[in-house]
Amino acid sequence: MAYLEWSRAFGGRVVRAHADAMQARAGEMAVRLKNELDAGTLPFLSMGYVDAIRRDMPAILERARMYKNMLVLGIGGSALGARAMQRAFAPSQDMPGHDGRTLWIADNVCAVTLGKWFEKLDPKETCVVTISKSGGTIETISQYFLAREWLQKALGAAWKDHMFLVTDKENGFLREQASEHGLASLEVPDYLGGRYSALSAVGLLPAGYLGIDWEALLEGAASVARPLRENPASIKEHPAFALACWAKSLEEYSYHDLIFFCYEPLFATYGPWFAQLWAESLGKDGLGTMPVPATGVTDQHSVNQMFLDGQRNKACLFLTSGKAVKGPVFPDTLPEGWQFLAGKPFASLLEAEAMGTRMALTKCQVPLVHIHLDDASEYSGGRLMLLLEAATVFTGWLMGINPLDQPAVELGKRLANARLGKPGYAAEEKDLAAYLEVSEERQSF
Ligand code: PA5
């Protein structure tokens, strides 16, 4: 059975009474939850959009799966969920002998990689999926222009059969492109911001392309969302709210870093997904805790030293899963000093090292909540995503900030637009000029 284990969650500066004090706000949170569900502003939780996915996505999936490659163009929340699912549930792409469908995710401005994709992928065997809720993100739209050109040159008018869009149902440049060129598209529902959209077409179209069981992902998520949806007052007992109360008390007692220590190797890219969800949602008004994704056991030989003996400002979400593939068994022929391994499966190391690290963190006064999943299946992966999304939103509510927006990151985007000469950015152009007037102090190395 999946569970959260709380016996090591408190210690150091933060004690159970602090989280209990947060729990006292459950009534107020239940009212807010009900109001927001009624207003439709929490689609990741109400999941009303799922009917449209079940209706519209299979036809597009069938077309996409005719191609050997899928190139996803997207960034932030429009890419990280798909990558987490790809690595967790279709890991064979990175393993020897793979010659099946292959998913490439273009979520950066990397001229070398994009150039290589255009050089090496056969456009006839490739579909491009451009994913942007706003339909106007410069990194994504610029890649869309280049990919469109690449397809057009090779395929002429047939480029349209190779391009799918996932975007807002009415607004934005990509929606205009869908209408203008008659491109097949799927909708991102209102109020479903990027980092809460992994379990919509944003993440599920790439996942379904790879043959990942997207229905099981949705079912897993629904099993965690259902009690909140059907009875908002049940927030009081919900693990997502318990996590939020814990996280809020950590923040108040100056635990500034929240480690996401993943001891299910296949889920390692859930770390960056969670980091974006947590940071972009909660880093506001000088508040919030810094998510630190880490992979067990790899990071035992890296950042773990800092976790254990650096500043005492760290707490930890510690993830494990059961029923893992056990791997090959060590033979009896091991040298004398290694005989303790004989007869044990390779996976016994993971279990022992997870236990050792968990205990070491606790001994070093790192408050730790252990999240244990039944297994590394899609169903469990969907449950984990929904649990963490809900915990993030509830933490934001307790902090008194809006966990669904990201105003601070807009400044950098506006300045980049001004730098590129986009019209309408006169104020930012002036700011840039002033910034560039400061004499540089370069030191060669
Ligand atoms: O979580 C978010 O809202 C952001 O990270 C977005 O996903 C990211 O900025 C990309 O936005 P869009 O999907 O509009 O292109």
Boltz pocket constraint, residues with backbone or C-beta under 6 A from the ligand:
constraints:
  - pocket:
      binder: B
      contacts: [[A, 75], [A, 76], [A, 77], [A, 78], [A, 131], [A, 132], [A, 133], [A, 134], [A, 135], [A, 136], [A, 137], [A, 140], [A, 193], [A, 194], [A, 195], [A, 196], [A, 280], [A, 404], [A, 406]]
      max_distance: 6.0
